């Protein structure tokens, strides 16, 4: 007969094994990445500011600082270049996030379902892809999921250590991304409303969050001269409080002020981020499967609902969503994915013998699901960005190091050329020319002169008015072609002759 200590050691052995698998899968995926994502370029630049001692520049960056700080520390401690260090931090932290996934699932739906949830997380394609890059998601997901697991433990047992851990992890999640504040906020609210005698636990959540997140909020607020929670999207505009400033459309989906279209975009991105089957199973496990319900499930559903509401406002206000955004609430649903697989094992496996049949059905279903997801997770999607890397390498090999380049929305070119990335007109500059006027082109010319730019990037993906202007004011130097009719071109401005 196994003792409780033996059972605990066995459970932790499974947790450690799944976490090791998750780290290994992410490391393999990262080794196959040839071209980092757009935001990875800016995270590397932020970490370089930390390494150079430019703390004001790093903290004033539009991205929250935790990932950049960890990347800079790893780079200096192990003698790595910044990009490699960023990949390592993301791979390790993203893989270790399997631990809170399993702990949360175990509290909500039991041990067998927790094992399934951990294995699905280990090979979930979108999670693997973002954790294989120098992006903040690996660090953020580790802190975010840890806050959720600790919050459920605090809610179930009203324990101060768990509540304090929830606040600390939630504060760290906020230092990774602004939506990290959502977990301690919801946990504290649930404790106050549904467990009023647990006011000490609610206070511990709030105090621990304030201690960790407070200094950064204070710095942002002092820098802005008003209360400010993030340097990213404007919180007042997202909340609908401040509607005076119209924001530019960041995509072609045209979702602004169209609630039905925005809601549809949120649902589509959620399913795509979770690769359809895991989220469909999660819905089955949460609302259809007959099983005992545990305290804490509504708490997690509330956290998911809060993040989905933020995604909806993001789509409605900025007309922009990404699968990276939708992945965060999706990961919280993996507990119910595991519950659905376990329920299906009980429902169908019992026909072949009570215990052995259920266990066999659980193993087979899990193996089929993991086996279907793993190849997708390891598949490279670099092909569409490779021409941009080649163009940057051409610039590095064939132009003077003193020449400054305006990537015009394609920062890969300047990054792989080893040049400073100049955000002339910003990331979404082509949208700026939807309503092209002479004043806007005069402003573009002035910005290029002020930055002493000699080289610019033209692309088949830019708006036609902008391409005509570039062709009239700069000579073609070199072109790289991609799939189909896509191409990217270096031009030298006439003023640089």
VODREN-658733 format. One record per residue (C-alpha): residue in one letter; x, y, z. Coordinates in steps of 0.02 Angstrom, whole numbers, plus 32768, in hexadecimal, padded with zeros to 4 digits. Each point is the difference from the previous one (the first is absolute). Layout:
AXYZ ...
This chain:
X800080008000 X804880AA7FCC X801180868084 X7FCA80B47FEB X80B880307FF1 X80167F807F77 X7F6780417FA3 X804180B2800E X80AB7FCE7FBF X7FAE7FA67F6F X7F9680977FD4 X809680758005 X80637F877F95 X7F78800B7F7B X7FFF80BE800E X80BD80067FEB X7FFA7F897F6C X7F7B80667FA5 X805D80A38022 X809F7FB17FB9 X7FA07FCB7F65 X7FBA80B07FED X80AD804F800D X80477F827F86 X7F79801D7F7E X801880BC800C X80BD7FEF7FF3 X7FED7F977F63 X7F89807E7FB5 X80748091802B X80927FA97FAE X7F9D7FFE7F5E X7FD480BA8004 X806480617F7D X7FA480A58007 X7FBD804880A2 X7F578054800A X7FE680BB7FF1 X7FE5801E80BB X809A7F968026 X806A80857FAA X7FBC80848076 X80137F92809B X80B77FE47FD0 X801680BC7FEE X7FB0801C80AB X80737F7E804F X809680547FAD X7FCE80A28057 X80017FA480A7 X80AB7FB57FD9 X803F80AE7FD3 X7FC2804C80A2 X7F7980687FAC X7F7A7FDB8081 X7F9880997FD4 X7FF87FC67F4B X7FD87F4D8031 X7F78802E807D X7FB780827F8B X7FF37F7E7F76 X7F507FD37FC8 X801B7F4C8039 X80017FD480B9 X80B17FDF8042 X80077F548053 X80317F9B7F67 X8083807E7FCA X804D800480AF X80097F42800A X80477FF77F50 X808680818028 X80307FA380A0 X800D7F587FA7 X8065804C7F72 X807D80508078 X80077F6B8076 X80217F7E7F79 X805980697F7D X7F767FEF7F7D X7FC680787F7B X7F5A80538029 X7F967FA07F84 X80417F568039 X7FE6803080B6 X7F4F80377FD9 X7FDB7F5B7FAC X80467FA08094 X7F988062807F X7F637FE77F99 X801E7F467FE4 X80257FD880B7 X7F77806C804C X7F807FCC7F7E X80287F48801F X7FFB801280BD X7F52804C7FF2 X7FC67F4C7FEA X80127FF280BE X7F778080802D X7F957FBC7F72 X80017F558053 X7FEE804380B1 X7F6A806A7FCD X7FB07F707FA1 X801B7F898092 X7FA380758075 X7F7180177F86 X7FE87F577FAC X80727F7E8050 X80A67FAA7FE0 X7FDE7F9F7F5D X7FB9809A7FAC X809380678040 X807A7F8B7FAA X7FA080117F5D X7FFD80BE8011 X80BB8006801C X80277F927F6A X7F8E80657F8E X805280A0803D X80AC7FB57FDE X7FDA7FF07F46 X7F7C80877FE5 X803B804C7F5B X7FE180B98020 X804C7FF780AF X80997FA47FBE X8019807D7F73 X7FFA809C806E X806C7FAE8086 X80827FD47F7D X801D80B97FDC X804B80918063 X7F5280398034 X7FB5802880AA X7F7D7F757FFC X806C7F79804E X80258067809C X7F5080488003 X7FA97F587FF2 X80697FB6808D X7FD180908074 X7F4C800D7FC4 X7FD87F478011 X805A7FF980A8 X7F94808F803D X7F637FA57FC6 X80347F5C8054 X802C805880A3 X7F6080667FF6 X7F957F637FF3 X805E7FB48093 X7FE1809F8065 X7F4780007FD4 X7FE87F498028 X805C800480A7 X800680BA8031 X80BA7FEA8020 X806F80998015 X809D7FB17FB1 X7F9F7FD47F62 X7FB180AD7FFB X80A980528013 X80487F927F77 X7F6F80327F8F X802580B8801C X80BB7FEC7FE1 X7FE67F997F62 X7F7880787FC5 X80748094801A X80897FA87F9D X7F827FD67F77 X7FD680BA7FF6 X80B980297FEF X7FFC7F8B7F6A X7F5F803E7FB0 X7F798079803F X7F757F7D8000 X805C7FA7808C X7FA2806D807D X7F5F7FA57FD3 X80237F658067 X801E805080AC X7F7080777FDE X7F847F727FE0 X80447F94808F X7FF3808E807E X7F4E80287FC5 X7FCA7F498011 X804A7FF680AE X7FA7809E8039 X7F577FD27FB4 X7FF67F438018 X80757FE68093 X7FE4809E8069 X80557FB48099 X809D7FEE7F97 X802080BB7FFB X80B37FE4803B X80207F947F66 X7FB480857F8F X806C80848053 X809A7F927FEA X7FDC7FF17F45 X7FEF80BC7FED X8096802D806B X80757F847FAC X7FC9803C7F54 X801C80B58032 X80AE7FDD8044 X80387FAB7F5F X7FA480697F7F X7FF980A6805C X80AF80437FDB X7FE97FEC7F43 X7F5280508006 X804A808E8066 X808C80197F81 X7F8780007F6C X7F8B80798059 X808C80768031 X80437FFF7F4F X7F5380237FB6 X7FC8807D8085 X7F617F9C8020 X7FCD7F538039 X803A7F867F7B X7FFA7F428004 X80577FDC7F5C X805D80527F71 X7FA97F8B7F85 X7F4A80167FCC X7FA880938053 X7F987FB6808F X7F82808F7FFE X7FDE7FE87F47 X7FF27F438013 X7F858016808F X7F99807A7F9A X801E808C807E X8065806E7F8A X7FB880077F51 X804980A87FCE X80977FBD7FA3 X7FD97F927F6B X807E7F747FF1 X80427FC67F5A X7FC67F5E7FB5 X80897F7E8016 X7FBF7F787F8D X7F947FE27F68 X7F767FAA8064 X7FA280A58015 X7FB87FD180A9 X7FF980AE804E X7F5380258048 X7FBC7F5D7FB7 X7FD37F938098 X7FC87F657FA1 X809B7FFD7F92 X8071801F8097 X7FAD7F738063 X80167F8A7F6D X80B7802F7FF3 X801A7FDB80B9 X7FB07F537FF1 X80657FD67F64 X80A48036804F X7FDB7F9B809E X7FE37F627F9C X8097801E7F90 X807080258096 X7FCC7F5C8051 X80047F9D7F5B X7F457FDE8004 X7FF97F50804C X8042802C80B0 X7F8680928011 X7F6E7F9A7FBE X802B7F7A8080 X800D80858087 X7F4F803C7FDC X7FC87F4B800A X805C7FE680A4 X7FC180A18050 X7F497FFD7FCF X7FCD7F547FBE X80617F78805A X7FAC7FBA809A X807C8008808E X800F804880B0 X801580BD8000 X8085804A806F X800D80A88054 X806E80717F97 X7FBD7FD57F53 X7F94809C7FFA X809780658037 X80657FC37F6B X7F6D801C7F8C X7FF780B38040 X80B8801C7FD7 X7FE37FB97F52 X7F66806E7FEA X8060809D8035 X80897FDF7F81 X7F827FDA7F76 X7FAA80A58028 X80A7805A7FEE X801D7FA97F59 X7F5580397FC7 X802680B5802F X80A87FF27FAA X7FAD7FC57F60 X7F748080800A X807480938025 X809E7FD87FA1 X7FBC7F867F7E X80927F90802A X80187F55804F X80897F7E7FFD X80017F49802F X8083802C8082 X7F7D806A8059 X7F7D7F777FFB X80777F79803E X8005804280B3 X7F4A7FE08031 X80037F637F96 X80887FB2806B X7F90800B8099 X7F837F8E7FA9 X80797F6E7FF1 X7FC27FBC80A7 X7F577FE17FAF X80557FB87F66 X804A7F7E8075 X7F587FE88055 X7FAD7FDE7F58 X80827F7E7FD0 X7FEE7FAC80AA X7F4280037FF1 X80087FB27F53 X80717F798048 X7F807FD88086 X7F7080057F85 X804A7F937F78 X808B7FA08057 X7F8B7FB68080 X7FB67F927F79 X80A27F9C7FFD X80127FE880BA X7FEB807C808B X80AD80398034 X80717FBB7F79 X7F8B80377F75 X7FF380B28041 X80BD800D8013 X801E7FBB7F52 X7F8180787FB3 X80508092805C X80AE7FD27FC1 X7FC67FE57F4D X7F9D80A37FF9 X808F8064804B X807E7FB07F8B X7F9580287F68 X7FEA80B58036 X80B7801C802C X80397FA27F64 X7F9580717F93 X803E80A18051 X80BB7FDC800F X802D80037F45 X7FA280A37FEA X805D804C8093 X80A97FD47FB6 X7FD780377F4F X8061809B7FCB X7FA080987FC1 X809980687FD5 X7FEC7FF67F43 X7F9C80A07FEB X808080668065 X809F7FB77FB4 X8007807E7F6F X8006808C8081 X80937FAE8057 X80597FEA7F5A X7FE080B77FD6 X804B803680A6 X80997F917FE5 X8016804C7F53 X7FFE80AE804B X80827FCC8081 X80737FBA7F7A X7FEB80847F79 X7FE680A98053 X8069806B8074 X7FE47FE380B9 X7FDF80BA8014 X7F677FFD7F8F X7F5C800D805F X7F697F9D7FC8 X7F478021801A X7FAB7F547FFE X7F5580517FE2 X7FA37F7C8063 X80797F707FDE X807D80068091 X804C7F577FD1 X806480577F78 X805A80778075 X80117F7A8088 X80577F827F8F X8066808C7FB3 X8044802580AD X7FBD80B37FF8 X7F9780638079 X7F457FE67FE3 X7FB780AC7FDA X7F447FFF8015 X7FDA80827F7D X7F41800C8006 X7FFC7F6A8075 X7FD67F497FEB X7F5D801B7FA2 X803E808D7F91 X7FA67FC57F62 X7F55801E8050 X803780B58015 X7FF280127F43 X7F4C7FC57FEF X7FD580B77FEF X809E80397FA8 X801880BC7FF9 X809180717FD3 X8011803180B6 X801D7F4D8033 X80847FE37F7C X805480A38032 X80017FC180B3 X804C7F5B7FC5 X808A805B7FA1 X8025806D8097 X80097F698074 X807A7FA77F8A X806F809B7FF7 X7FFE801880BC X80367F4B801B X808880117F7A X7FB97F6A7FA2 X804F7FCC7F5C X7FAC7F577FE3 X7F477FD48004 X7F9E7F5F7FED X7F777FF17F7D X7F8A7F6C7FFB X7F727FBA7F98 X7F9D800180A3 X800780BD8014 X7F7480757FC9 X800C80387F4B X801280BC8027 X80957FDC806F X80527F907F7F X7FEC80857F79 X805080828072 X80937F8D8027 X801A7FDA7F48 X800280B97FD8 X807A8030808B X80777F6A8009 X805F7F8F7F89 X7FEB7F438000 X809A7FA78046 X7FD27F4B8026 X7F637F938002 X7FD57F5E805A X7F687F9B7FCE X7F907F96806D X7F6E7F8C7FE2 X7F89802D7F75 X800A80B47FCA X804B804280A2 X80A480607FFA X806A8076806A X8079807F7FBA X808B8071803E X800080AF7FB7 X807F808C8017 X7FB780AD8017 X802E80827F7B X80368074808D X80887F81802D X805680087F57 
